[in-house]
Amino acid sequence: MELRRFTDKGVEAFRRYLKALRSESAEPPPRALLTDPSTSQAAFADIEIEQRVFSSRLDAARYFDAVFDYVAHEGVEEDVHLWSWLSLFYFDQVCPALKTGRRNPGRDYRHIPEPGYPYGHRHLLGGAYMVYTLFGFGENLSRLLLATKVSVESRFHHELAVRQNFITNRGILEAADMLYFNHKTQKPKRGAQIKKGSPGTLFRFIDVIQQLEVTYDLYSMTGSDIVGLLPPEFDPWKGRENLA
Amino acid sequence: MIRKFNYTGRKSIRRSAVRIELLRDSDHRRYFSASVSLDGLSLPPNGRVYVEAYHRSGYQRFDFGTVADPAMPADRRLTRFAEAVVPLFRVKVVDRSETHGRILAAVDKIRPKTAEDEPAGGQSLLFVEYDDLGDVVWALDLESDWPVLRLNKRAEEISLIASADQRFLSLVYPEVVRQILSRIVIEDDHLDPHCDDDWPSLWLQMACRVLGVPEPPSGTETEKAAWVERAVEAFGSHHDMLKKFHQGFQNAK
């Protein structure tokens, strides 16, 4: 169907629906908002969008990258009305119904973007697009952050994308991928996101990188360079494909 | 009380040694010019100089040659930032003679001069950005790299109101000062105006030098809160806020 974006009225109606869900409403998604001229309007000329099922956030990001490839539109990643419309369009994926029939939408910013710090990256669809396209990480460097299903934000995305000095640094993302991505399962290695303080895990990676960047110009380094600077606690992660 | 110790051997480039200006070319595209003085830092001649621009998710890096042979790159266009935002800048001098580039000297959070700036010479302490804030008219962002007054771009004539409406100035800005100084002195326990030339130190310098209050006390939270209120009162007096408030209503009649 035609790609559209919400009007202000559409965004507010969608917000009211999310609020109702949090109050345990079992109302179905208000799909009429997607096409009602008072709540939405055409986004770009001649751009169609498909109701397809995404295997992961990476898969969704790949699709949006192709959809917006021809759009010469500055700031598409922060277009609140566009990404809100897309969230409702794919609502069964970003907020699937539970067995009880109820839906658990979480905070609004997962569905209606709040550009800027600290929630700008947390829109489930727009945040994935930012990692894949805006930062230009593409397939190999997005996979660690976007391996989850569309309704789930992984800890890797949550912790790395919020830090401007991490998400804009290709070398740091390469290093994280080298340490924590399991090539066999095409998912993050098990145990990499466990609690703070565990040796060599994601949180220690963040702590250590923040210490290193005081001394080293990490922007000029490759992932291998950065991994080479890490202390021995990270050694087990350098080749390990899985942890019990 | 926060004191900063430098264990890295990294040298600080004085903020006043860097001047960055935002400009537009004939096609109205934004670019910047930069002058960096590294005199007196005793840096190695082959140290590489980088200027980095950043704002939220945007980041660009420019190679400015070496300490001995500085060279401003021809292409200094800022292509990764929305038109509405002014990126901050940092300058680094890096030792690239070994595998891992060690930072020899740096300065961060440089706010560039723009054509819209007040006459040169002053250091801006608070920046303004326009966002969709829902039903909130203004908000103070102290979690970014520099204090930012966020104004709701959906509020009618908010730019004009925030810059010229005496009622807005008298009602909002004292609260902005209160929140910023509370963060610095009470939450962060940053009490030394001369600790660095980062924004908390510059705000404390402004309070002491311009508003005439003494340096904040290192006592109890109550004493610090009292100091903040004293500074807010001094800010009100310095800018005739009550008079502005009355004038604003007279002008609106």
Interface residues (C-beta under 8 A of the other chain):
Chain A: D8 E74 G75 E77 E78 V80 P115 G116 Y117 P118 G120 H121 M130 L134 F135 Q164 I167 T168 N169 V214 T215 Y216 D217 Y219 S220 M221 D225 G228 L229
Chain B: T8 R10 Y50 E52 Y54 R56 S57 G58 Y59 R61 A82 E83 K92 V94 R96 T99 H100 G101 R102 I103 E129 D131 D132 D141 E143 S144 R150 R154
